[in-house]
Amino acid sequence: MPSTATHLAAWLHDHGFKTALLDTDKQRSSSQWISEAEPNITVRVADTPEECLTVAQGLISSHDFVVGDAPGGLEDLSRTLLILADLAIFPISPSILDVRSVAGATTVLRYAQGINGGKPEGRLVLNKMKTRSTISRELREAAPSLGLQVAANVIRDLQVYCDAAQQGSVVARLGRKGAQAAAEMDALFTELVGDEVSRLKIERGGLVGNG
């Protein structure tokens, strides 16, 4: 999902990491969005699995983090990104179409894990959640049955995400207007990649191997 990929790339950049975004979705939403929001993030696109592999390997060797935005479904580009990834994030909104899409994607995830010795780790993120919505509550209850670990933090259905996209920004840079959404994103990304962020910061501080 472009919003998650864009906000994660900006979050990592704002934490001081050299970050790249690889957009393999034909709509190019995330690459256009992040180019406006933060020009210092490296942006690359790929149209074929072969191009995806070559570009991703180059980015991985020269950046701290590479965020990939894959098309929905089971396309070859999605399969390629899954094989290359350490962490696969599956945002799912309260929609039967999303549920079916994620259910299919877990099959490809298991295939990638079989090739890569258990990688990537798969995490399900509840997206566009409404506090008093029956379908949102039903999704929360049904999500564990999809076979993926469900993130404790969710992305709520807030207008500010649309506002950020229209302004070519991210919620963390919209001041008080985006503060609530920014706090939610921070909690989610800390849950998903906080350990790796802390590990890299310690390494940069020269603390690894000093004991």
DOLUM-743924 format. One record per atom (N, C-alpha, C, CB): residue in one letter; x negated, y, z. Coordinates in steps of 0.1 Angstrom, whole numbers, plus 5000, padded with zeros to 4 digits. Glycine has a CB too. Example, Ala and Ser with C-alpha at 12.3 -4.5 7.8 and 13.67 -1.06 7.14 Angstrom:
<nodes>
A486849435078A487749555078A486849675078A488749555090S487249785071S486349895071S487150005079S485949945057
</nodes>
This chain:
<nodes>
M499249885000M500050005000M499150125000M501050005012P499450224991P498550334990P498350415002P499050434979S499450435010S499450515022S498450455032S500750525029T498550325034T497650255044T496150265039T498050115046A495950235026A494550235021A493950375022A494550185007T494750475018T494250615018T493950665032T495350705012H494850635042H494650675055H493550605062H495950665063L493350475059L492250405065L490950455060L492450255061A490850485047A489550535041A489250665047A489750555026A490250755049A490050885055A489650875070A491250975054W490250775077W489950755091W488550705093W490950645097L488050615084L486750565085L485750685082L486450445076H486050765072H485150875068H485050975080H485750945055D486151005086D486151095097D485451045109D487651135101H485250915110H484450855121H482950845117H484950715124G482650905106G481250925103G480650815094G480450925115F481450735088F480950625080F481050655065F481750495082K480050605058K480050625043K481050525037K478550595037T482150585032T483250505028T483650515014T484450545037A484050405008A484450394994A485850334993A483450314985L486650374983L487950324980L487950264966L489050424982L488250134965L488350064952L489850044949L487549934952D490350104939D491750104935D491850014923D492250244932T492649904925T492849804914T494349804910T492449664918D495149894916D496549904912D496649994900D497349964924K497449954890K497550024878K498150164880K498349954868Q498850184890Q499450314893Q498450424897Q500550304903R497250374903R496150464907R496650554918R495650534895S497650524926S498150614936S497150644947S499350554942S496450544952S495550564963S494350644959S495150434969S493750614947S492550684942S492850834939S492050614930Q494050864934Q494351004932Q494551074945Q495651014923W495251004954W495551064967W494251094975W496450974975I493350994976I492151014984I491251114978I491450884987S491251124965S490351224958S490751364962S490451204943E492051384964E492551514968E492251534983E494051534964A492551434991A492451445005A491051465010A493151335012E490151385004E488751385009E487751354997E488551285021P487251454991P486451434979P485151364982P486151574973N484651364995N483451304998N483551145000N482951355011I484751094998I484850944998I484650904983I486250905003T483850804982T483550744968T484850674963T482350644968V485250704951V486450644945V486050574932V487550744943R486450444931R486250364919R487550294916R485050264921V487650264903V488850184899V488350064891V489750274890A489249964890A488949844883A490149784876A488249734892D490049744864D491249694856D491249544854D491249764843T490049474856T489949334854T489349264866T489249294841P489549134869P488849074880P487249084879P489248924880E486749074866E485349084864E484849224868E484949054850E485549324864E485149464867E485249484882E486049564860C486349424888C486549434903C485349374910C487849374907L484849264906L483749194913L482549274912L483549054907T482249324900T480949404898T480949534906T480749434883V482149604905V482249734912V482149714927V483549814908A482949614932A482949594946A481549554952A483949484949Q480849474945Q479549434950Q478549554950Q478949324940G478749644941G477849764941G478249854953G478049844928L479549874955L480049954966L479649894980L481549974965I479749764981I479449704994I477949724997I479749554993S477149714988S475649734990S475249874994S474949684978S476149974991S475750114993S476650185003S475750184980H477650125009H478550195018H478750115030H479850215011D479150185041D479450115054D480750035053D479550215065F481750095046F483050035045F483550055030F484050085055V484249955025V484849965012V486349925014V484249875001V487250015012V488649985013V489249954999V489450105019G489849834998G490449804985G491949814985G490049654981D492449864974D493949874973D494349784961D494450024970A495049674964A495449574954A496849594950A495149434960P497149554938P498549554934P499349444942P498749524919G500649464943G501449364949G501549234941G502849424952G502049134948G502149004940G500948924941G502549034926L500848834931L499748734931L498848754919L500248594931E498648874914E497848904903E496348864905E497949044898D495648834894D494248794895D493448904903D493648774882L493749024901L492949134908L493149124923L493449274903S494349094927S494649074942S493848954947S496149054944R493848844939R493048724943R491548764945R493248614933T491048834935T489648874936T489348954948T489248944923L490149054951L489849134963L489949054976L490849254963L490848954976L491048874988L489748794990L492248784987I489148744979I487948654981I486848744985I487648594967L486748874982L485648954985L485849014999L485549064975A487049015005A487349095017A486949025030A488749125017D486649105040D486549045054D487849055061D485449135061L488649155058L489949165064L491049205053L489949275075A492149125054A493249155044A494449205052A493549025036I494849325049I495949385056I497149385047I495649535060F498249325052F499549315044F500649395051F499949165044P500749525046P501949605051P503249545046P501749755047I504249535055I505449475051I506649565057I505649335056S507449605048S508549695052S509849615053S508849805042P510849665060P512149595062P512849575049P513049665072S512449485041S512949455027S512749305024S512349545016I513749245019I513649095016I512549085005I514949045011L512449184996L511449174985L510049174992L511549284975D509849255002D508549255008D508249125015D508449375018V509249075022V509048945029V508648835019V510348905036R509348835008R509048724998R507548744992R510048724986S507248874990S505948904985S504848864994S505749054982V504948895007V503948855017V503948705019V504248925031A505048635018A505148495020A504348435008A506548445019G504448484996G503648434985G502148464987G504148494972A501848584992A500448624993A499648545003A500348774997T500348495013T499748405023T499148285017T500648375034T499748235006T499248114999T497948144993T500248074988V497748264987V496548304981V495448334992V496748434972L495948385003L495048415014L494448285019L495748485026R495248175021R494748045025R493747995015R495847945027Y493948015002Y493047974992Y491648044994Y493547994978A491748174996A490448254997A489748205010A490848404998Q490548185021Q489848135033Q489248005032Q490948135044G489847915023G489247785021G487847795014G490147695013I487747895005I486547914997I485447985006I486848004985N485848075014N484948165022N484748125036N485348305021G485048005040G484847955054G485648035064G483447975057G486948065060G487848125070G488048275067G487348105083K487248335059K487548475055K488348485043K486148545053P489148595042P489248705051P490248675062P489648835044E490148755073E491148745083E492348815078E490648815097G493548765080G494748825075G495548885086G495648725068R496049005085R496849075095R498049135088R496049185102L499249115094L500449175090L500749305097L501649075092V501049405090V501449535096V502849575092V500449645091L503649595103L505049635101L505049775097L505849605114N505649805085N505649935079N507049995077N504849925066K507150125078K508450195076K509450145086K508950175061M509050135098M509950075108M510850195114M509150015119K512150155115K513050255121K513450205135K514350265112T513450295145T513650265159T514950195161T513550385168R516050245155R517350185158R517950105146R518250305162S517050065138S517549985126S517649835129S516550015114T518749775125T518949635127T517949555119T520349595124I517749595106I516849515098I515349535102I516949565083S515049645108S513649665114S513449565125S513449805118R514449555134R514449465146R514349325141R515649485155E515149285131E515049155126E513749115120E516149125115L513149215113L511749195107L510749175118L511349315098R510849255128R509849235139R509949095145R510149345150E511249045146E511448915152E510948795143E512848895156A511148825129A510848715120A509348715115A511748735108A508648825117A507348845111A506348725115A506748975116P506348685128P505348575131P505548455124P505548545146S506748425118S507048305111S506348305097S508548285109L505848415093L505148425080L503748365080L505148565075G503248335092G502048265093G500848355094G501848175081L501048485097L499948575098L500048645112L499948685087Q498848675118Q498848755130Q499448895128Q497448765136V500448925136V501149055134V500449165143V502649045138A500049275137A499449385144A500449435155A499049495135A499949465167A500849515177A501349655174A500049525190N500549735167N500949875163N501549875150N499649965163V502549955148V503349965136V503250105130V504849925139I503750105117I503850235110I505350265109I503150235096R505750375115R507150415115R507550485102R507450495128D508750495100D509350555088D509450705091D510650495084L508350785089L508350925092L508151005079L507250955102Q508851115078Q508851205067Q507451255064Q509851315068V506651275075V505351335074V504351265064V504651355087Y504551125063Y503751055054Y503951105039Y503950905055C505251125036C505551175023C505051315021C507051175020D505151395031D504651535031D503151535029D504951605044A502451445035A500951435034A500551405019A500351335043A501351305013A501051274999A501251384990A501951154995Q502351464992Q502751574984Q501751684985Q504151624987Q501051694997Q500051804999Q498651754996Q500151855013G498551634991G497151584989G496351575001G496551664978S496951535012S496251525025S496551395032S496551655034V496151385044V496551275053V497051335066V495251185056V497851255073V498551305085V497651365095V499451195091A496451305097A495551355107A495051505104A494351265108R495251555092R494851685088R496051785087R494051675076L497151745092L498351835091L498651905104L499551745086G497751905113G497951975125G499051915134G498252115123R499751995141R500851945150R501851865142R501452065157K502151905130K503151835122K502851695121K503351905108G501551655119G501251525117G500651445129G500251515106A500651515140A500051465152A500551325157A500151555164Q501851315156Q502451185161Q502151075151Q504051195161A502251095138A501850995129A500350965129A502251035115A499551065131A498151045132A497750955144A497351185133A498450975155A498150895167A498550745164A498950945179E499650725157E500050595153E498950525144E501350595147M498550605135M497550545125M496250515133M497250645114D495850605142D494650585150D494750455158D494350705159A495850435164A496050315172A495950195164A497350325180L496650195152L496650085143L495250045138L497550105131F494550145133F493150125127F492150085138F492650245120T492350135150T491450095161T491749945164T491750175174E492949905164E493349765166E492749675155E494849745167L492849725143L492449635131L490949635129L493049685119V490249745130V488849755127V487949815138V488549825114G488549845149G487849905160G486549835164G488749925172D486649705165D485449635169D484249645160D485749485171E484549645147E483549665137E482949805137E484049625123V483849905139V483450045140V482450065152V484650135141S482850005163S482050015175S480649945173S482749955187R480649825166R479449755164R478449835155R479749625157L479049895145L478149975136L477650105143L478950015123K478450165151K477950285159K476850245168K479150345166I476950125175I475950085184I474650055176I476349955191E474749995165E473549965156E472850095152E473949885144R473650195149R473050315145R472350385157R474150415139G472850355169G472250415180G470950345185G473250415191G470650235178G469450155181G469550075193G468350255183L470850035197L471049955209L471049805206L472349985215V471149765194V471149625190V469749565191V471849595177G469649455198G468349385198G467349445208G467649395185N467749545216N466849605226N466849535239N467249745228G467749435241G467749365254G466649265255G469049305256
</nodes>
